Every structure is written in structure tokens, then in C-alpha cells.
Amino acid sequence: MKARLKIGVVGAGAVLGRYHIPAINGVPEVVRSIIVDANAEAARLAATRYGFPKWSTDLADVARYSDLAIVLVPNGLHAQISCELLSNGVHVLCEKPMARNVEECQAMINASVRGRTLLCIGHNRRFRPHVALGRQLLRKELIGDIVDIRAEEGSASDWPRSASYFDPKQAGGGALLDVGIHSIDLIRWLAGEFEEVTYKGNGSKTSVENEAEMSFRLSTGCTGKVIVSRNRELAQMLTLTGTDGFIEIGLWEPHVGIRAAKGKAFQNFARLDVAVSRRPPQDSSFVEQLRHFVSAIRGEEALLVTGEEGMGAVDVVSRAYSTEKSGIPYSMVAPGEGN
């Protein structure tokens, strides 16, 4: 039997207990080692509550006691903390968004090369069974060529956020970077690369946006919109419309709906639910994400959400933000072209 990997956590906030402790509980290949937080009392309480034998305020202790670490800190600290851990031989699972900009993402990738460590980005929705089902249906070309995509996600009460999430310098972006990054990653995974993007948002010099709309064209020619909000309830749905139907994928609920002109199972239905939500909904994606990361560390699987994949999503957001001042679409420029 292979030795269990020692797992540390950086950040003792609410996301740890809500998502990542259940994941650690569900992966027997890891054993708890240490929780580190800048707030000593928060680190101590979390270690006691969740059964970690050690706690600390010193990030260097993670490298002393852990094989891999989950980074659960505000977005502006992702790069700094991940780089230190990766460079010192610790494999890192970093929550999304990977970082505030492409430069920070690249620094993280470089650190993983220096430390000969793996960097995984927490785009957990790729590991949801209903999303995988939607991807399988798309690969069967049941809805023909994808011509339009619309993603909507937003709520006024989905998650408590500290002041750092609203400060432009610390956060690097608002609703589009923090919430919309989920849909951007899924669109890249399901439908192709973003070629042209434009952005509208309500941010200011002193506060990031709470409302955002990104219009886009993919390299396939497909067009669409990503609409996100921290103020209001939206559809929480990703809809991909093709020449022969559509597929709806729930962003919050494990739901898939389809209308397809192809396939005998679908032709007689205006719309068919092929995956429906349980009550209460059950989300195994964080367990599968951690299990997959451990397997990749052991050389048993190829890593799905690499640093390059995480950077690809951040790059889309950065390009979108860059269009706000001029309103001119930002088209991808091949290496060696342009200025």
C-alpha cells in the first residue's frame, strides 16, 4: 500500500469547512498535517475542530509538515503563497481564480517547474458528473454545431466575502473574475477558446464590479455572453445552443436538459431532462477533485486542471477588463504579431 500523503491547508475561512473538509474526509489517500492562517486563533480553532494535529501562522511550516497543500486565501494572495510552497517542494491545489492576472499565473507555473511540483487549480465544476454528462452529449454532436452560448450566475447571498474581495488592488477584479471564472473555464472546456471579448461592468477606482457582462466570440465562430452578479438572483445556468437543438447545464444544481433533432431518444421531445437534481443536492466534485490531484501526484493520471488551464481562464478575464476603457473588442494575437 502506498503511503498516505500529508495534506496541509492555508486559510481557515468558511470555504474550508463547507467544501474542503468533506473532500479531505472522502479521500483516504491523504492524512491531515497542519492548518496555517495569519490569524492564530482562527488556525487553532480550525485545527481543533477539523482534527489537524498542528496549526501555525508561519507558511514555512506547511513545507515542513506537508506533501501537498490546499490554498484557501483571498485571491490577491494566491500567487504569493502558492509560489512559496511550490518552490519548496509542496504540491498545490489553489482555489479559483488562479490569480489576479496572467503575470501572477505565470509566476506560479514557473515556481512549480522550479520545485518539480504539481499545480492544480480548483475549477471543481469540471468534476461534477452532470457537467461530464453534458460534455459527453456535446461530443456526440447531438445539437449540431454550437452557435450561441449564454451563462448566467448570480446571487446576493451566495457567499460571505471579506473586504479584500471588493478592493480593486487586492482582488484584481470583481464578479467576472471571482464568479464568472467558473463559466469561462467550463466554456473553454466544453466549446473552445475565446477569440474576442468585450466587457461591461459597474466597478470603480475604489470598488470592484458587482455586476458584469462579457460578450464573446470563440475561435469556432460561436458567440455568446457571460452575465454575473453579486446583487441579484440569476438563472445559474449555462445554455449551449446548436444548429440542431440546445443543452442546458446547471451551474448550481446538478441538472442537464436537452433538445436535439438527432437521436431517437430525443427527437420526440421539445425538451428532455437527462439529469435532475437530488433533494438535497449532493456535490461530490471537491472529493473527486482532490482524489484526482492525489492520483496525479502519484503519477497515475494526467492532471486535468493544470496551471496553464487556470491561466487560460484568467487571461480571458484580463482581456475582457482591458476592453472596458476603449470599448474595442480584444482579439487574440498570435505570437510575433501586433506590437
N, C-alpha and C positions, 0 to 999 in steps of 0.2 A: 504494500500500500504506500502511495506517495505521501510525503509529509504534508501536513496542512500548512497553508500559507498564513503568515501572521499579518493581520489587517489592522491598520490604523485609520483614524478619522481626524480630519482637520476641519473644525467648525462644529459647534454643539447646538446649533439652532434647531428650529422646528422641523426642517426638512429631514434631519437625521432620524428623529423618532417616527415621523409619518411615513417615510419611504425606505430609508436605507437600513434601519434596524430590522424590519421584516425581511429585507433582502439578505442581510447577513445571517439571520436565523434560518433562511431557506437554502443556504449554500454550505453544506458540511465540510467542504474542502478548505474553508478558512477558519481561523481562530482569532478571537479578539485580542488586541495587544494594547492599544493606547488611544485616548482621545486628547487632542490638543485644541485649545481655544485661547484667544487673547485674554478672555475673562476667566480667571482662575476658578471662581465659584461655579460658573457655568460648566467648565470642564470637569470639575469634581462631581457635581451633581449628575451630569450625564454619564460619567464613568460608573458611578454607583448604581444609577437607575438601569443602565443597559448592560451591566456585567463586564466592563472593561477593567482589567487588573491595574492599569496605570492611567494617570492623567497628567497633563503638563501644560505650561504656557510657552514652552520652548519648541519651536518647529524641528530643531535638530534631533529631538527625542524620537520623532517619527522614524527617521533613518536608523536610529539606534535599535529600535524595537520592532520594525515592520518590514515586510516584504513588499506590500502594496498599501496604498492609501487612497481613501476617497476624500476629495477636496470639496467641501461644502461651505464656502465662504462667499461674501459678496463678489459680484462679477469683476470689480476692479482689482481684486486680489488674486484672481485665478492664475494669471501668468506668473506673478512673482513667487507665489507659494509652489506652484507646480514645477517651475524651473528649478527651484532649490531641491525639491525632492527627487525629481528625475535625474538631475546631475549627480546626486548622491546615491544612486542605485535603487531608488524606490519606484516601482511601477505605480502609475497614477490613473485613477478614474476621476476625471474632473467633470463636475456638473456643467450643464449648458448655461449660457452660451460659453464657448471655449474661452473667449477673452473679449476685450473691448474693440480690438482692431486686428488687422492682418499681421501687423508687425509683432504684436504680442503673441499671436498664434504661432508665427514662425519661430519666435524665440523658444516657445515650449517644445516645438518639434526638434529644434537644434539641441535642446537640453536632453531630450530623450535619446538622441543619437550619441551625445557625449557620454551619457550614463549607461548606454546599452540597455535601456529600459523601455517598456511599452507605455504608450499614452493612449488612453481611451476617453472619448468624450461622451457625456451622459445624454445622448439622444435616445432615451429609453423607449420612445414610441415605435422605433423600428422593431422592438422585441415584443410588441403586442400581437397576439395571434390573429386578431381581426384585421390588423394592418397587413400582416403577412398574407392573409387570405385575399385582401383587396389587391395586393401586388400580384398574386398568382392569377387572379381573374384578368388583370390588365395584361399580363404576359400572354394570355390566351387570345388576346385581341378581340374579345367578345364585343367591345364597344367601338371597334374600329380605331381610326387614328384619333388621338386626343387633340381637340381643337380649342378647348377652354377649360380653365381651372379656377375655382373660387374657394378660398379658405377663409373662414370666419371663426375667430376665437376671442372671447372677452367676457369679463365679469368684474363687478365692483367688489367682490368679496372672495375671490378665489384663493388668495394667499396673503398673509401678513408680510409686509416689507419694511425694512429699516430705512432710515433717512438716506443712507448711501445709495439706495436704488433710484432715488429721484434727483441726485446731484449729477449734472452732466459730466463733470470731470471724473468723478469716482465710478459712475455707472457706464459711461461711454455711449449710452443710448437708453431709450425707454421701452415702450410697449413693443415696438418692432423687434428690438434686439432681445428682450427678455421673454416675450410671449410668442411673437411671430416667428422666431427662430425655429420653433417646433415644426410649423407648417413648411417653412422654407427647406428644412432638412428633408422632410417627407417628400416634397415635390421633386427635389433633386434626386432622391432615391427611387421614386416611382415613375417620373416622367422625363427627366433630363435636366440639362444645365440651363441656368439663367443667362440669356444673352443681353437683354436690355431691360432696365428697371427705371422707374420713376417713383417719387415718394412725396406724400403729403402728410404732415403731422402738426400737432399743436404744441410742440416743445418751444422753449425759450432759452435765453442765455443762463437762466437760473434754475430751470427745471426741465427734465426730460419729458418727452411726449407721453400722454396718457391715451391718445387716440392716434392711430396711424393707418395709412392706406398705401400699399405698394402695388403699382401696376407693373406688369412684366410681359416679356416675350421670351420663350425658350428657344434653344437652338433648333428645335424641331419645327418652329413656326407657331406653336401653340401660344395663346395669350391668356391672361388671367389677372386676378387680384388677390392679394392677401390683406384682409381687414382685421385689425386687432384693437382691443380696448381694455383699459383698466377701470373704466367708468360705467359700463353698461353690459347687459347680457346680450351675447350674440349667439349665432347658431351652433357654435362648437362643431363645425362640420367642414370636411374637405370634399368638394364635389369635382369630379373629373368628367367632363362631357366629351363624348366622341362622336364620330360621324354616324355611329350605329347604336347610340344609347348613352348611358351615364353610369358611374359608380359613385356612391356616397360612402365616405369613411368617417366614422365618428372620431372626433378629436378628444373627447372626454369619455363618452360611452363606447363600449365595445360593440359597435354597430356597423354593418355593411348592408347597403341597399344597391340594387342593380336594375337597370332597364337595358335589355340587349336585343337587337334584331337577330343575332346569331345564337345558335344553340337551342335545341328543342326544349330544354328546361326553362328557358327564359322568354321565348317568343310570344307566349300567350298571356304574359303579364305586363301591365303598364309599368309596374314596379314590384320587385320581389325582395323581401328581406332574406338575405343569406346568412346573416349573423345578427343575433339580437342580444340586448343587454340582460345580464342576470340581475336579480334583486337579492341582496345588494350587489352592485357591480364589483367584480374582482379583477385586480390588476396585478398580473404576475410579471410584468415587464422588468421591474427592478431586480427581481430574483434572477430572471433569465439573463439580464444584462451583466450582473455580477458573475453568474456561473460561466457565461461566455468569456468574460475577461480572464477569469482564473484559468479556463481551458486554453486561452490564447497564450497566457504567460507560460503555461506548461508545454507549449508547442503542439497542442492537439487540434487547434482550429486557427484559421486566419482571422485576425481582428477585423470586425465589421465596421465599427465607427472609429477610424484612426484619427490622428491629429490632422491629417490632410483633409479628411471628410469634415471635421469640425471647422477647420479654417475655411473650407468652401462655403459653408453657410454664413459665417461671419463676413466673408468677402462680399456676399450678396447684400447683406445689410449695410456694410460700409459704402458700397457703390450706390445704394439707394439713398442713404443720407447725403452723399455728395451731390445729388441732383436737386436738393431742396432749394439752394440759393438761385440756381440758374433756371431750374425747371426743364433743363435739356436732358433727354434720356442718355444714360451712360451705357454705351455699347462696349462689349468685351473687345479688347485689342490684343491681337496675337503678339507674342514676344517679338521684339525687333520693330514693331510698327508703332506709329504715333511718336509722341515726344519722349 
